[in-house]
Amino acid sequence: MGDFKSIAFAVIALIIGIIIGYVLRKVNDDKRLNGAKANAEAIVDDAIKQAQTLKREALFEAKEENLKYRNEIEQDLKERRLEISRSEQRIIQKEDTLDKKSINLDKRELNLEAKEEAYQERREALTEKEATIQQLVDQQQAELERIATLSRQEAQDIIMKETETALSQEIAIMIRDAEQKAKDEADRNAKNIILQAIQRSATDLVAENTVTVVHLPNDDMKGRIIGREGRNIRTLESLTGIDLIIDDTPEAVVLSGFDPIRRQIAKIALEKLIQDGRIHPARIEEMVERARKEIDEKVREIGEQATFDVGIHSLHPDIIKILGRLSFRTSYGQNVLHHSIEVAKLTGVMAGELGEDVAMAKRAGLLHDLGKALDHEIEGSHVEIGAEIARKYHEPEIVINSIASHHGDTDADSIIAVLVAAADALSAARPGARSESLESYIRRLEKLEEIANSFDGVSQSFAIQAGREVRVMVKPNEVNDAQSARIARDIKNRIEEEMNYPGNIKVTVIRETRSVEYAK
């Protein structure tokens, strides 16, 4: 019984404990639920407040953007109204100007009509006066014919003859003065350009001969060069085309031939044979072939160096080799390649002074004597050969014409062609550039004096300054000053027509008047 009560009591206590636990748990859950609700409400309130804040900010930004856009539109409208106002003002001013011009044109038209009427009246009056004057002239002419017993035609012939005589003197003086003025101006400009060209270009003078001397280590080498029964010397001569002159000159052999390239090949081959010591026909043939290849390479290098010195590029390799061959070619003792380089530099400087294409001028000057490298191999003049080579390798037309016209064979089609001819004459005519034989020099001087003495009124003439000037003395009683100028011009024309000469020849006509009296 007692145990039952204890169990009942325990059960009741357990139930009461469970009820109390449940009550306490529900109270805690209610507190948590209330806290969660409170947090949710706070979050919702914050979200509402943030949404309201964003809404206000968005509205404020929209108002600002609207205000800004409105201001821009108003500013644009204001500028357009201002521009329209300005345009209207300009149109009003133009209308005012046109109105004024229209008024002025009306006034001018009225003035022109008035002047035309006055001109017409004056014209009619002048016509009447001309008729009256012509009538008086006819009357005076008839009276003069009656008094002078001359017909009108005879009087006209006398007047025309006297007028022609008087005017011929004045015309000659005017021609002389005009020619002198133009000549002085042209000479001054030409001298300035030529002086600048000469000062800015410098080329060494190299004289070549038709013989080359090869020095030997001893005279015993001469016999080895000749060989048994002369076979060595015959082989060398047949392979090179050069004559070997072996005489009593100590320790020297002379190579003679008109072709400098062949002479150079023979010289190199002979020097190699002497150095090697083995001299026989097979060795000679081998050395000549080596020398020929060496010369070909040297010719190309010389041509390339010439183009580099002048500053010309894009030349065909064959033209460069032909240029190199000019280094072994001489004309009147002047090295043709050096002459061509000098002409190129002179032409370039003069072209620069005149505002022409300097590169094209140098190219034409460098190639102007191209044909001289082949004129002993190809039939024709060096001008024709050079022009044909330039045409073959598609050189510019200015270059072709400069080559063809630098000796006057054809007309020059450009200023550069004229400059090439002038530079060629200048390079050939400068002191020391060319050597000239005594006979041709004397013939040229005699021809100058012969041309000058052939004119009427010339007493004597003298060719001076190595043929660069001819002085002509005229008879003062037969030739006046105006006729002296005419004689100088005629002598100049005859010299240009009948003579070939480098450079220029100055013609000076001197008329001297002497008055002599004897006191007794």
C-alpha positions in Angstrom: 0.0 0.0 0.0 2.8 2.2 1.0 4.5 1.4 -2.3 1.4 2.2 -4.4 1.3 5.6 -2.8 4.9 6.2 -3.5 4.4 5.2 -7.1 1.3 7.3 -7.4 3.0 10.2 -5.9 6.0 9.8 -8.3 3.6 9.6 -11.3 1.8 12.7 -10.1 5.0 14.5 -9.6 6.2 13.4 -13.0 3.0 14.7 -14.6 3.2 17.9 -12.7 6.9 18.2 -13.9 5.9 17.6 -17.4 3.1 20.2 -17.2 5.4 22.7 -15.7 8.1 22.0 -18.4 5.6 22.4 -21.1 4.4 25.7 -19.7 7.9 27.0 -19.3 8.8 25.9 -22.9 5.7 27.6 -24.3 6.6 30.7 -22.5 10.1 30.7 -24.0 8.7 30.0 -27.5 6.3 32.9 -27.1 9.2 35.1 -26.1 11.2 34.0 -29.2 8.3 34.4 -31.4 7.7 37.9 -30.1 11.4 38.7 -30.5 11.3 37.4 -34.2 8.2 39.4 -34.9 9.9 42.5 -33.4 13.0 41.9 -35.6 10.9 41.3 -38.7 9.0 44.5 -38.0 12.2 46.4 -37.5 13.6 45.0 -40.8 10.4 45.9 -42.6 10.6 49.4 -41.1 14.2 49.8 -42.2 13.3 48.5 -45.7 10.4 51.0 -45.9 12.7 53.8 -44.8 15.4 52.9 -47.3 12.8 52.6 -50.1 11.5 56.0 -49.2 15.0 57.4 -49.1 15.9 55.8 -52.5 12.6 57.2 -53.9 13.4 60.6 -52.7 16.9 60.4 -54.1 15.6 59.1 -57.4 13.0 61.9 -57.6 15.7 64.5 -56.7 18.1 63.1 -59.4 15.3 63.1 -62.0 14.4 66.7 -61.1 18.1 67.7 -61.5 18.4 65.8 -64.8 15.2 67.4 -66.0 16.4 70.8 -64.9 19.8 70.3 -66.6 18.2 69.1 -69.9 15.8 72.0 -69.8 18.8 74.4 -69.3 20.6 72.8 -72.3 17.6 73.1 -74.5 17.0 76.7 -73.4 20.8 77.5 -74.1 20.6 75.8 -77.5 17.4 77.8 -78.3 19.1 80.9 -77.1 22.1 80.3 -79.4 19.9 79.5 -82.4 17.9 82.6 -81.8 21.1 84.6 -81.6 22.4 83.0 -84.8 19.1 83.7 -86.6 19.3 87.2 -85.4 22.8 87.6 -86.8 21.8 86.0 -90.1 18.9 88.4 -90.3 21.2 91.3 -89.6 23.6 90.1 -92.3 20.8 89.7 -94.8 19.6 93.2 -94.0 23.1 94.6 -94.5 23.4 92.8 -97.8 20.1 94.1 -98.9 21.2 97.6 -98.0 24.5 97.1 -99.9 22.6 95.8 -102.9 20.3 98.7 -102.8 23.2 101.1 -102.7 24.9 99.3 -105.6 21.8 99.4 -107.6 21.5 103.1 -107.1 25.2 103.6 -108.1 24.7 101.4 -111.2 21.7 103.6 -112.2 23.8 106.7 -111.7 26.7 105.2 -113.7 24.3 104.2 -116.5 23.0 107.7 -116.7 26.6 109.1 -116.8 27.6 106.6 -119.5 24.7 107.6 -121.6 25.6 111.2 -121.2 29.2 110.5 -122.0 28.2 108.4 -125.1 26.2 111.3 -126.4 29.1 113.7 -125.8 31.5 111.2 -127.5 29.2 110.9 -130.5 29.1 114.7 -130.8 32.9 114.9 -130.6 33.3 112.2 -133.1 31.1 113.9 -135.6 33.1 117.1 -135.0 36.4 115.3 -135.5 35.2 113.8 -138.7 34.4 117.2 -140.0 37.8 118.5 -138.9 39.6 115.5 -140.5 37.9 116.2 -143.8 38.9 119.9 -143.6 42.5 119.0 -142.7 42.7 116.4 -145.5 41.5 119.0 -147.9 44.1 121.5 -146.7 46.9 118.8 -146.9 45.9 118.0 -150.5 46.0 121.7 -151.3 49.5 122.0 -149.7 50.7 118.9 -151.4 49.6 120.1 -154.8 51.3 123.5 -154.1 54.5 121.8 -152.9 54.6 119.7 -156.1 54.1 122.8 -158.2 56.9 124.7 -156.4 59.4 121.8 -156.1 58.6 120.3 -159.5 58.5 116.8 -157.9 55.8 114.3 -158.1 54.2 112.9 -154.9 55.9 109.5 -155.4 59.3 111.0 -155.9 58.9 113.1 -152.7 57.8 110.0 -150.8 60.9 108.0 -152.1 63.2 110.8 -150.9 61.6 111.0 -147.5 61.6 107.3 -147.0 65.3 107.1 -148.0 66.3 109.8 -145.6 64.1 108.3 -142.8 65.7 104.8 -143.4 69.2 106.3 -143.2 68.4 108.1 -140.0 66.6 105.2 -138.4 69.3 102.6 -139.4 71.8 104.5 -137.2 69.3 104.7 -134.3 68.2 101.0 -134.7 71.9 99.9 -134.7 72.5 101.8 -131.5 69.3 100.4 -129.9 70.3 96.9 -130.9 73.8 97.4 -129.6 72.5 98.8 -126.3 69.9 96.1 -125.9 72.3 93.3 -126.7 74.9 94.7 -124.4 72.4 95.0 -121.5 71.0 91.5 -122.1 74.6 90.1 -122.5 75.8 91.8 -119.3 72.8 90.5 -117.3 73.2 87.0 -118.7 76.9 87.0 -118.2 76.5 88.1 -114.7 74.0 85.4 -113.8 75.9 82.7 -115.8 79.2 83.6 -114.1 77.6 83.5 -110.6 76.1 80.0 -111.4 79.3 78.7 -113.0 81.5 80.1 -110.2 79.3 78.4 -107.5 79.3 75.2 -109.5 83.1 75.2 -109.9 83.7 76.1 -106.3 81.4 73.3 -105.0 82.9 70.6 -107.2 86.5 69.5 -107.3 87.8 66.7 -109.6 91.4 65.5 -109.9 93.0 65.7 -113.4 94.4 62.4 -114.5 96.2 62.0 -117.8 96.5 58.6 -119.5 98.9 57.6 -122.2 98.8 55.0 -124.9 101.7 53.1 -123.4 102.3 51.4 -120.0 105.7 50.6 -118.5 106.2 47.4 -116.5 109.3 47.4 -114.3 111.4 44.2 -114.2 113.5 43.0 -111.2 116.5 42.5 -113.6 117.3 42.4 -117.3 117.5 38.6 -117.3 113.7 38.6 -117.0 113.4 40.0 -120.6 114.7 36.7 -122.1 112.2 34.7 -120.0 109.4 36.9 -121.2 110.4 36.5 -124.8 110.8 32.7 -124.4 112.2 30.1 -126.7 111.9 31.4 -130.3 109.6 34.1 -128.9 106.7 31.9 -128.1 106.0 33.5 -124.7 105.8 37.0 -126.1 103.7 35.9 -129.0 101.2 34.1 -126.7 100.9 37.2 -124.5 100.4 39.5 -127.4 97.8 37.2 -129.1 95.8 36.8 -125.8 95.8 40.5 -124.9 96.0 42.3 -128.2 98.8 44.5 -126.8 102.3 44.9 -128.3 105.2 44.2 -126.0 108.2 46.5 -126.8 111.4 45.0 -125.3 114.4 47.3 -126.1 117.5 48.5 -124.4 115.6 50.3 -121.6 117.0 48.9 -118.4 114.7 46.8 -116.3 111.5 47.8 -118.1 109.1 46.5 -120.7 106.7 48.8 -122.6 103.1 47.8 -123.3 101.7 49.6 -126.3 98.0 49.6 -127.5 95.1 52.0 -128.0 92.8 50.1 -125.6 93.6 51.0 -122.0 91.7 48.0 -120.6 93.7 45.6 -122.7 96.9 47.3 -121.6 95.8 47.0 -118.0 95.0 43.3 -118.4 98.4 42.7 -120.0 100.2 44.7 -117.3 98.5 42.7 -114.5 99.1 39.4 -116.2 102.8 40.2 -116.8 103.3 41.4 -113.3 101.8 38.2 -111.9 104.0 36.1 -114.2 107.1 38.0 -113.1 106.2 37.5 -109.5 105.4 33.8 -110.0 108.5 33.1 -112.1 106.9 30.4 -114.2 106.6 31.8 -117.6 105.3 29.5 -120.4 102.3 29.6 -122.8 99.9 27.7 -120.5 100.8 29.8 -117.5 100.5 32.9 -119.5 97.0 31.9 -120.6 96.0 31.2 -117.0 97.3 34.6 -115.8 95.7 36.5 -118.6 92.3 34.9 -117.7 92.8 35.8 -114.0 93.7 39.4 -115.0 90.7 39.7 -117.2 88.4 38.6 -114.3 90.2 40.9 -111.9 89.7 43.8 -114.4 86.0 43.0 -114.8 85.6 43.1 -111.0 87.6 46.3 -110.8 85.5 47.9 -113.6 82.3 47.1 -111.6 83.8 48.5 -108.4 84.9 51.7 -110.2 81.4 52.2 -111.7 79.8 51.7 -108.3 82.2 54.1 -106.7 81.4 56.7 -109.4 77.6 56.4 -108.8 78.3 56.7 -105.0 80.4 59.8 -105.5 77.7 61.5 -107.5 74.8 60.2 -105.4 73.0 58.4 -108.2 71.1 55.2 -107.4 69.0 52.6 -109.2 71.3 52.4 -112.3 71.2 49.1 -114.3 74.2 46.9 -113.4 75.3 46.8 -117.1 75.3 50.6 -117.2 77.5 50.6 -114.0 80.0 48.3 -115.7 80.1 50.6 -118.8 80.7 53.5 -116.5 83.6 51.6 -114.9 85.1 51.1 -118.4 85.2 54.9 -118.9 87.9 55.0 -116.2 90.3 53.4 -118.8 89.2 55.8 -121.6 90.7 59.1 -122.3 89.6 62.0 -124.6 92.3 64.7 -125.4 94.3 63.4 -122.5 91.3 63.8 -120.1 90.0 60.8 -118.2 86.5 60.3 -119.4 85.0 58.9 -116.1 86.5 61.8 -114.1 85.2 64.2 -116.8 81.7 62.6 -116.5 81.8 62.9 -112.7 82.8 66.5 -112.9 80.0 67.2 -115.5 77.5 65.5 -113.2 78.5 67.7 -110.2 78.6 70.9 -112.3 75.2 70.1 -113.8 73.7 69.3 -110.4 74.9 72.5 -108.9 73.6 74.6 -111.8 70.3 72.8 -111.8 70.0 73.5 -108.1 70.6 77.2 -108.7 67.9 77.2 -111.4 65.4 75.2 -109.4 65.5 72.1 -111.6 65.6 68.4 -110.6 69.2 68.0 -109.1 69.1 64.1 -109.1 68.0 64.0 -112.7 70.6 66.6 -113.7 73.4 64.6 -112.1 72.1 61.4 -113.7 72.2 63.0 -117.2 75.6 64.5 -116.6 77.1 61.2 -115.4 75.8 59.3 -118.4 76.4 61.9 -121.1 79.6 60.3 -122.5 78.5 56.7 -121.9 79.0 55.8 -125.5 82.8 56.5 -125.4 83.3 53.2 -123.5 82.1 51.3 -126.6 82.8 53.6 -129.5 85.8 51.5 -130.6 83.8 48.3 -130.5 80.4 49.5 -132.0 80.0 51.5 -135.2 78.7 55.0 -134.7 79.5 58.1 -132.8 79.7 58.0 -129.0 76.5 60.2 -128.9 74.5 57.7 -130.9 75.9 54.8 -129.0 75.3 56.4 -125.6 71.7 57.4 -126.5 71.0 53.8 -127.7 72.4 52.3 -124.5 70.3 54.6 -122.3 67.2 53.8 -124.4 67.9 50.1 -124.1 68.0 50.2 -120.3 64.9 52.4 -120.1 66.6 55.6 -118.8 64.3 58.7 -118.5 63.7 60.6 -121.7 65.5 63.6 -120.3 68.7 61.6 -119.9 68.4 60.2 -123.4 67.9 63.7 -124.9 70.8 65.1 -122.8 73.1 62.4 -124.2 71.9 62.9 -127.8 72.1 66.7 -127.7 75.2 67.6 -125.6 77.2 68.1 -128.8 74.4 69.7 -130.8 73.5 66.7 -132.9 69.8 67.1 -131.9 67.8 69.9 -130.2 67.7 70.0 -126.5 64.2 69.4 -125.1 64.8 70.4 -121.5 66.8 72.9 -119.4 68.7 69.9 -118.0 69.9 68.9 -121.5 71.2 72.5 -122.0 72.9 72.4 -118.6 74.6 69.1 -119.5 76.0 70.6 -122.7 77.2 73.7 -120.8 78.8 71.6 -118.0 80.5 69.4 -120.6 82.0 72.4 -122.4 83.0 73.9 -119.0 84.7 70.7 -117.9 86.5 70.4 -121.2 87.5 74.0 -121.4 88.9 74.6 -118.0 92.7 75.0 -117.8 94.6 71.7 -117.8 91.6 69.6 -118.5 92.6 68.6 -122.0 95.8 68.4 -124.0 95.7 69.5 -127.6 98.1 68.9 -130.4 100.2 71.8 -131.6 99.0 71.5 -135.2 95.2 71.6 -134.3 95.9 74.5 -131.9 97.7 76.6 -134.5 95.0 75.8 -137.1 92.3 77.0 -134.7 94.1 80.3 -134.1 94.6 80.8 -137.8 91.0 80.1 -138.6 89.9 82.6 -136.0 92.0 85.4 -137.5 90.9 84.3 -141.1 87.2 84.7 -140.2 87.8 88.1 -138.6 89.9 89.5 -141.5 87.2 88.5 -144.0 84.9 91.3 -143.0 85.0 94.7 -144.7 86.5 97.5 -142.6 88.8 95.2 -140.6 92.4 96.3 -140.6 93.9 93.4 -138.6 93.0 90.8 -136.0 94.8 88.8 -133.3 93.8 85.5 -131.7 94.9 85.7 -128.0 94.3 83.9 -124.7 95.1 80.5 -126.3 92.2 81.0 -128.7 89.7 82.1 -126.1 89.6 85.6 -127.5 90.0 87.3 -130.8 90.6 91.1 -131.0 89.6 92.9 -134.2 90.9 96.3 -135.1 88.7 98.2 -137.6 89.4 101.2 -139.7 87.8 104.2 -138.0 87.3 106.1 -141.2 85.1 103.3 -142.7 83.4 101.8 -139.7 81.4 103.8 -137.0 80.5 102.7 -133.5 77.2 101.2 -134.5 78.7 99.2 -137.3 81.4 97.9 -134.9 78.7 96.3 -132.8 77.3 94.7 -135.9 80.7 93.4 -137.1 81.3 91.8 -133.6 77.9 90.0 -133.8 78.6 88.8 -137.4 82.0 87.5 -136.5 80.5 85.7 -133.5 77.9 84.0 -135.8 80.5 83.0 -138.4 82.7 81.4 -135.6 79.7 79.4 -134.3 78.8 78.2 -137.8 82.3 77.3 -139.1 84.3 76.2 -136.1 84.3 73.5 -133.4 85.8 74.5 -130.1 85.5 73.9 -126.4 84.2 76.6 -124.2 83.5 80.2 -125.3 85.4 82.6 -127.6 85.3 86.3 -126.8 85.1 88.6 -129.8 86.3 92.2 -129.1 86.1 94.8 -131.9 88.2 97.9 -131.3 87.7 101.2 -133.1 90.3 103.8 -132.4 90.2 107.4 -133.6 93.4 109.5 -133.7 93.6 113.2 -134.4 97.1 114.4 -135.4 98.3 117.9 -136.2 101.8 119.2 -136.8 102.9 122.6 -135.4 105.2 124.3 -137.9 
